[in-house]
Amino acid sequence: MAYAEALKPFILGDTLPGDVKQVSELVKTKLTAQGLEVVGAYSPFAGAMVICATNNELKTAAAKAFNGGFGAAQRVAVTDVKGKIQVSYVNPAYIGTAYGLGKLEGVSAKMKAALGAVKSFGSENGIEEERLKPGQYRYAMFMPYFKDVDILKEHPDYKSAVDTVEKNLAAGLGGTKKVYRIDLPGKEISVFGVAIPKGDGVDKGNKDTDKEIIDIVDYQDLKHTAYLPYELMVDGGRVIALRARYRIALNFPDTKMAGDHGFTKIMTAPWGIQVALEAIAGFKRDL
């Protein structure tokens, strides 16, 4: 009897010499050498850098799949963990399966050639491939599926939607910052990587910034820094985003609901993220 493959969210890369800045530059060079285009990078908190890249395989797969644009960027993290530099990246097979892009074998091969693949991590036992697919995976009862996106704002057409997002990101609305933009081939679809260094400012009790969320749920030795940044997608005139409760749980699938590092400690985060992304999309909410 054949057993389904269990997939884990992240892959630990090789140890590279230097500090965060030096290793980040080396990572960019190695990605470029494998034919990946580095589209953006940012530091979500001190001692960390996230680098985002794409290539034709990723963009083509994303263009073919329903809401596939959310997986158009490959995320790589360089994190200083107690003085040791950790290089990690999103497992292409995991995110590709979850978002309906397929296993992305070519991307996996290029990432391994560029940065190594010491081990996969992020879930003790992993999630079986069949359970991870769109319409199958959700963290718990009443939690969202991949298809349950937030429609942040509807515009008359693609151009006005993209122009609004670009303008509002440039202005830093919602406490946000633009990391990258990827346009999908043959489609009126653009995906934006969005950092939330400051948050929406709606409620001082909100734990919605990149650092606040990571500080609580990313407590184990191997870091999930490549969970960041968030994606916002313009599809025609619609501006949409994955629901934060789905996206956070997908990247931290073993996290308990309660406890010091549980989801109850960041209960305000999905709301704060949504409000921040709505501001970029041009939706003015009465708060």
N, C-alpha and C positions, 0 to 999 in steps of 0.2 A: 504493500500500500504506500503510495506517494504522499508525503506530507507537504502542505503548503508552506512556502517560504515565509518566515517571520522577518519583518523589516524594522529597522531602528532609524530614528530621525536624523542622526548626525554621524559623521565619520571623523575620526581623529587622524590628522595628517602627520607627516614626519616632523621631527624636531629640527628647526632651522636656527642658524646662529644669529645673534644680535638682539637688540631691544625691540619693542613693539613697532617703532617707526621703521627700523632697518628691515625687520622681518616682513612688514607690510609691503615695502617696496620690492623685496625679493619675491613675495607671493604674486604681486602684479606682473613682474617679469616672467615668472614661471607660467602663469595663466596665459599671458600673451603668446608665449612660445608654443603653447598647445592650441593656438588658434582661437582662443576666447577673447572677446572684447570686454575690457574693463569699462563699465558704464558709470560707476560712482563708488565713493567710499566716504565713510565718516566715523568719528569716534563717539560712540554712544555714552561713554563714561571714561574716566581716567583709567589708563592701562588697557585699553581695548580699541580695536579698529575692525570695522566690518567693510568688506570689499565685495562689490556686486559685479557680476560679469554675465555675459550671454554669448550665444553663437547661433548659427543658422539652424542647427538641430533643435535647440530649445525654442527658438522663435517659430519655426515651422510647426512643431508639435503643439505649441501654445495656440497658434492660429487655427488649428484644426479642431481643437477640443472646446467643449462648452465651458465658458469662463476660464479657459486654459491660460489666459494671460497672467493670471496670478502666479503661475510657475515659470514665467519667462526669464527670471533672473536667478542665477546660481549665487548663493550667499556664502561667503568665506569669512571666518573670524580669526583674528590674532588677539589673544588674551594673555595678559600677564597674571599668572596664578601663583601667588606667593614667591615671586621672583623668577619663576620659570615660564617660558613663552610656549603657549599652546596654540597650535594651528588646527582649526577644525572647519568643517563645511557641511552644509545640508546634504544628506544622502539623496542623490538624484533619483534612485529607484524608489525611495520612500515618498518623496514629494511628488514624483511623476505618477506613481500609483494613486496617491490620494487625490490628485487634481485631474486624473484622467488623461495624462500625457503619455502613458506607457512607462516602461522601466528605464528609458533613457540610457541604454547601454553605452552609446557612443560618448555621452557626456560623462558618465561614470568612468570610462576608460581614460578620457582626457584629464579628468580631475585626479585620478590615481597617478597618471604619468607626471602631472604637474606637482602635486603636493603629497603623494603617497596615500596609503590607506592602511593605517596600523590596525584599527578596529572600528566597528560601528558601535554607537552608544546612544544614550538618551531614553532607553527603556530596557528594563532588566530582561524581559523575555521577547520584546518586540511585538509587532502586530502582524497577524497573518495577512498576506496580500489580499485575499478575498474580502476580509473585514475592513481593509483600509480604503477601498475604492469609493468614489463618489456615490452617495446614496446609501452607503454601508456604514462608514465610520462616524460615530459620535461618541463623545466622552461618557455620557450617561443619558438616562431617560430625560426627555424634555430639553436636551441640549441640541444646538443646531447641527445640521448636516452641511456639506460643502455647498450645496445649491442654495442654501438659505442666506443669500447675501443681503447686505444693507444697501438699499437704493438711496443714495445720499442726496441726489438732486437730478432732475431731468431738465435738459436744455433743448432749445429748438433743433440743434444739429451738432455734429462732431466738432466743428471748428470752434463754435462758441463755448462748448464744454471744455475743450483743451485749453483755449485761451483763458478761461476763467480759472482753471486749476493752476496754470502756469503763473498767472498774476497773483493769485492768493498764496501760493507757495513762496513766491518771491517776497511777498509782504510778511511771511511768517505767521499767517493767521492760524489761530488755534494752538499757538506755541509749537509750530511745526517747522520742518526744514526739508527741502528737496534733496534727495540722494541721487536719483537717476530717473531717466525716462527711456522707455523702450517702445518703439512703434512696431506693431506686428505686420508682417508682409501681406499685402493684398487686402488689408482690413482697415476699417476706421476704428482701430482699437489702439490705445496707448496705455501703458502701465507705468505708474510712478512709484518709486520707492520713497517712503515718507518716514522721516525721523520725528520723534516727539520728545525733544530735549526739555521742553518747558511745560507742556500740557495745556489743556484748554482753559484752565483758570476758573472753571465754574464753581468749584468747591475745593477749599484748601485741604479737605480730607481725601480728595481723589488720589488714588495711587495709579496714575495713568501714564506717567512718563516712562521712557525706556528704562532708566536706571531703577526707578521704584519697583517696577515689575520684576526685573532681573534680580534685584537685591533680595526679594522674598522667595521666588520659586526656583532660582538657579543656584542652589546651595551645595551641590555635590562637587566632587573633584574635577570631573570633566565638564566643561562649561558649554552652555547652550547659547552663547553669544550670537551665533549665526541665525538665531530666531529672528533677529532684527535685520532690516527695518520692515515696516508694514507696507502693504501694497494697496494702492488706490487705482482703479481702472476706469478709463473712459471708453465706453463701448457705444459708438454712435453718439447720441445726445445724452445717454445715461452716464452718471458717475456712480460707481458701485465699489463696495469693499466686502471682503469676507467678514463674517461676524467674528468679533474678537474672541468670544467664548469658544468658537470652533478653532480658530487659528492658534490661540494660546494652548489649548488642550492638545492639539495635534503635535505641537512642538515639545510639550511637557506631558506626555500621555500617562506617566506613572504618578503624577502629582496627586496627592490626596485632596479630598474636598476640604477637610478641616486640619487643624494643627498649625504649628508655627510657620510652616512653609506651604500651607494649603491654599486652595483657591479662595476660601472665605477671607483670607487676608488681602486679596486684591479684588474684592467684589465690585468696587467702584470703577475698576479699570476698563471693562468693556464699554460702559457708558461714557467715560472720559475720552476713550479712543474714538468712539463714534462721533462725539461732539466736535473733536478736533478735526476729524476727516470731513465732517459736514461743512465746517468753516472753509476748508479748501475747496470743496465742491460748489460753494456759493449759496448754501442753504443757511438762512438766518433764522435761528431758533429763539423763541422767547423763553428766557430762563429766569 
